[in-house]
Amino acid sequence: MAPATKQVTIREFEPGDETAFRELNEEWITRYFRLEAKDRESLYDAHSHILTPGGRIFFAVIDGQRVGCCALVPCLAPCGDGDFEVAKMAVTAKCQGSGIGRKLLTAVVESARHSGVRRLHLETNHILTPAIRLYESLGFRHVTPSVPSPYARADVFMEMLLR
């Protein structure tokens, strides 16, 4: 059965999800780029770099298998209070194009909105055209970055105002 015809559940991070979070992201990053220092921080210690500072990680799950993920990471200075980064969004290659990324990102945006988040921002790369189209279709707009990116690959910057 194709992934698009199976039930996709979106849920938050649970103990034991650490490896899936790392592997889902390593899959796409190493397909197009190389892992950078900032990637290693988040992927190898998500608790310290995402969850403990107040972030959240969401998973798309089909038949108990984690097939996608996305993190909401609180912005540190000079960002404003209530600003979060949408980061580490991944859908395994075998499930791409089946709407899982849209369902996952929609759930992340709605969760952020209900939590009182003021602004979401993200960084990506121009070669990731399907991802950019998804972000645009959900209301993210292109912006000029206000601070340098920690990622050498980042050359597209987007934001969404939630309130």
C-alpha positions as CSV (number, residue, x, y, z in Angstrom):
1,M,0.0,0.0,0.0
2,A,1.4,3.4,-0.9
3,P,2.2,5.8,2.0
4,A,-0.4,8.3,0.7
5,T,-3.2,5.8,1.3
6,K,-2.2,4.8,4.9
7,Q,-3.2,6.7,8.0
8,V,-0.6,9.3,9.0
9,T,-0.5,10.4,12.6
10,I,1.3,13.5,13.9
11,R,2.6,13.3,17.4
12,E,5.2,15.0,19.6
13,F,8.6,13.6,20.6
14,E,8.6,10.7,23.0
15,P,11.5,9.0,24.7
16,G,13.2,6.7,22.2
17,D,12.7,9.1,19.2
18,E,16.3,10.4,19.3
19,T,17.7,8.0,16.7
20,A,14.8,8.4,14.3
21,F,15.1,12.2,14.5
22,R,18.8,12.0,13.7
23,E,18.4,9.4,10.9
24,L,15.5,11.1,9.2
25,N,17.6,14.3,9.0
26,E,20.9,12.7,8.1
27,E,19.1,11.0,5.2
28,W,18.2,14.3,3.4
29,I,21.1,16.4,4.5
30,T,23.7,13.9,3.3
31,R,21.8,13.4,0.0
32,Y,22.2,17.1,-0.9
33,F,24.8,18.6,1.4
34,R,27.1,17.6,4.2
35,L,26.4,17.6,7.9
36,E,27.6,20.8,9.5
37,A,28.5,21.6,13.1
38,K,25.1,23.1,13.9
39,D,23.4,19.9,12.5
40,R,25.5,17.7,14.7
41,E,24.5,19.7,17.8
42,S,20.8,19.4,17.1
43,L,20.8,15.8,15.8
44,Y,23.1,14.2,18.3
45,D,21.7,16.0,21.4
46,A,18.2,17.1,20.6
47,H,17.3,17.3,24.3
48,S,19.9,20.0,25.1
49,H,19.6,22.0,21.8
50,I,15.9,21.8,21.1
51,L,13.7,20.4,23.9
52,T,15.3,21.8,27.1
53,P,15.3,25.4,25.8
54,G,11.5,25.1,25.2
55,G,11.4,23.6,21.7
56,R,9.3,20.8,20.4
57,I,9.8,18.0,17.9
58,F,6.9,16.5,15.9
59,F,6.8,13.2,14.0
60,A,4.7,11.9,11.2
61,V,4.1,8.2,11.9
62,I,2.6,5.4,9.7
63,D,2.0,2.0,11.1
64,G,4.3,2.8,14.0
65,Q,7.1,3.9,11.8
66,R,8.5,7.5,12.0
67,V,8.5,8.7,8.4
68,G,8.9,12.4,9.0
69,C,9.8,15.0,11.6
70,C,10.0,18.7,12.2
71,A,11.3,20.8,15.1
72,L,10.1,24.1,16.6
73,V,13.2,25.8,18.1
74,P,12.9,28.9,20.2
75,C,15.0,31.8,18.8
76,L,17.7,33.2,20.9
77,A,18.7,36.9,20.9
78,P,18.5,38.9,18.7
79,C,15.1,37.4,17.8
80,G,12.1,38.6,19.7
81,D,10.2,36.8,22.4
82,G,7.7,34.4,20.8
83,D,9.8,33.8,17.7
84,F,10.6,30.2,16.8
85,E,12.5,28.5,14.0
86,V,11.0,25.7,11.9
87,A,14.0,23.4,11.7
88,K,15.0,19.9,10.8
89,M,12.0,19.1,8.7
90,A,12.4,15.8,7.0
91,V,10.3,13.2,5.3
92,T,11.9,9.9,4.3
93,A,12.6,9.5,0.6
94,K,10.1,6.6,0.1
95,C,7.3,8.8,1.5
96,Q,8.1,12.1,-0.3
97,G,5.4,13.5,-2.6
98,S,2.6,11.8,-0.7
99,G,1.4,14.9,1.3
100,I,3.1,13.9,4.6
101,G,5.3,17.0,4.7
102,R,2.3,19.2,4.2
103,K,0.4,17.4,7.0
104,L,3.4,17.6,9.3
105,L,4.2,21.3,8.7
106,T,0.5,22.2,9.0
107,A,0.3,20.6,12.4
108,V,3.6,22.3,13.5
109,V,2.3,25.7,12.4
110,E,-1.1,25.2,14.1
111,S,0.6,24.0,17.3
112,A,2.8,27.1,17.2
113,R,-0.2,29.4,16.7
114,H,-2.1,27.8,19.5
115,S,0.9,28.1,21.8
116,G,1.1,31.9,21.3
117,V,4.1,31.9,19.0
118,R,4.5,35.3,17.3
119,R,6.7,34.5,14.3
120,L,8.1,31.4,12.6
121,H,11.2,31.6,10.5
122,L,13.2,29.0,8.6
123,E,16.3,28.7,6.5
124,T,16.7,26.4,3.5
125,N,18.5,26.1,0.2
126,H,17.3,27.0,-3.3
127,I,17.8,23.5,-4.7
128,L,15.1,22.2,-2.3
129,T,12.4,23.5,-4.6
130,P,9.5,21.2,-3.4
131,A,10.2,22.3,0.2
132,I,10.2,25.9,-0.8
133,R,6.9,25.5,-2.6
134,L,5.4,23.8,0.4
135,Y,6.5,26.7,2.7
136,E,5.1,29.3,0.3
137,S,1.8,27.5,-0.1
138,L,1.3,27.5,3.7
139,G,2.0,31.2,4.0
140,F,5.7,31.6,4.6
141,R,7.2,34.6,2.7
142,H,10.8,35.3,1.6
143,V,12.8,37.7,3.7
144,T,16.3,39.1,4.0
145,P,18.0,37.5,7.0
146,S,18.6,39.8,9.9
147,V,21.5,37.7,11.4
148,P,24.0,35.4,9.7
149,S,23.0,31.8,9.4
150,P,25.0,29.1,11.2
151,Y,24.6,26.9,8.0
152,A,26.8,27.4,5.0
153,R,24.1,25.8,2.8
154,A,21.4,28.3,3.8
155,D,20.6,30.8,1.0
156,V,16.8,31.0,1.3
157,F,15.2,32.7,4.3
158,M,11.5,32.7,5.0
159,E,9.1,33.7,7.8
160,M,5.4,33.5,8.8
161,L,3.8,36.0,11.2
162,L,1.2,34.2,13.4
163,R,-0.1,37.1,15.4
